[in-house]
Amino acid sequence: MSEEAKKAVIEYLEKLKKSKVYFNDLEKAVKSKIPDMKTREVKKVLTELINEGTLIYYSTGSTTMYGLKGKGITTDTPDLEE
C-alpha cells in the first residue's frame, strides 16, 4: 500500500505549479486515491520519500512544507548570489 501512496504523492506534486505544499494537501491527495489510509500512515510514507531523497522537507520555523527535490528554489539549491 505504501508504494501506491508514494505514487499518489509524486503524481500530485508533479502536476502542481507550486514547488511546495502543506501536509494537509498531500494527505488529501493520498486519501483521494486510498480513502482508508490513516494520517499516521501518510506521515510515514512522506518520511520514507524524504529518506529516499525524492521529497524535501522545508521549514521556516512556523510553517512546514514538502516538495519534490529539484523542483523550484529550495534550501538544497546552491546560493545564486556570490
C-alpha positions in Angstrom: 0.0 0.0 0.0 2.9 2.4 0.7 4.1 2.1 -2.9 0.6 3.2 -4.1 0.7 6.1 -1.6 4.2 7.1 -2.8 3.0 7.2 -6.4 0.0 9.3 -5.4 2.2 11.9 -3.6 4.7 12.1 -6.5 1.9 12.4 -9.2 0.2 15.1 -7.2 3.4 17.2 -6.7 4.4 16.8 -10.4 1.2 18.2 -11.7 1.2 21.3 -9.4 2.7 24.6 -10.4 3.7 25.3 -6.8 7.0 23.8 -5.7 6.0 23.3 -2.0 2.7 22.2 -0.4 1.4 21.7 3.1 1.0 18.3 4.7 -2.8 18.6 4.6 -2.7 19.0 0.8 -0.6 15.8 0.5 -2.9 14.0 2.9 -5.9 14.9 0.8 -4.2 13.7 -2.4 -3.3 10.3 -0.9 -6.7 9.9 0.7 -8.4 10.6 -2.7 -6.6 7.5 -4.1 -6.6 5.4 -0.8 -9.6 6.6 1.3 -9.0 4.2 4.2 -5.4 5.4 4.8 -4.8 6.9 8.2 -3.0 10.2 8.8 -0.1 8.5 10.6 0.4 6.2 7.6 0.6 9.2 5.3 3.3 10.8 7.5 5.3 7.5 7.4 5.1 7.5 3.6 6.3 11.1 3.4 9.2 10.3 5.8 10.1 7.3 3.5 10.1 9.6 0.5 12.3 12.1 2.3 14.7 9.4 3.4 14.9 8.1 -0.2 15.8 11.6 -1.5 12.6 12.0 -3.6 11.0 14.7 -1.4 12.4 17.6 0.6 11.2 18.9 3.9 11.0 22.7 4.1 10.5 24.6 7.3 10.6 28.3 8.0 10.2 27.8 11.8 6.5 28.4 11.8 5.5 26.6 8.6 6.3 23.2 7.4 6.0 22.2 3.7 7.0 19.4 1.4 8.2 19.4 -2.2 9.8 17.4 -4.9 13.6 17.6 -4.7 14.9 19.8 -7.6 11.6 21.5 -8.3 11.6 25.2 -7.6 14.0 27.1 -5.4 14.7 25.0 -2.3 17.1 25.1 0.7 19.3 22.5 -1.0 19.8 24.6 -4.1 23.2 26.4 -4.2 23.0 30.1 -3.5 22.5 32.2 -6.6 24.3 35.2 -5.0 28.1 35.2 -4.9 
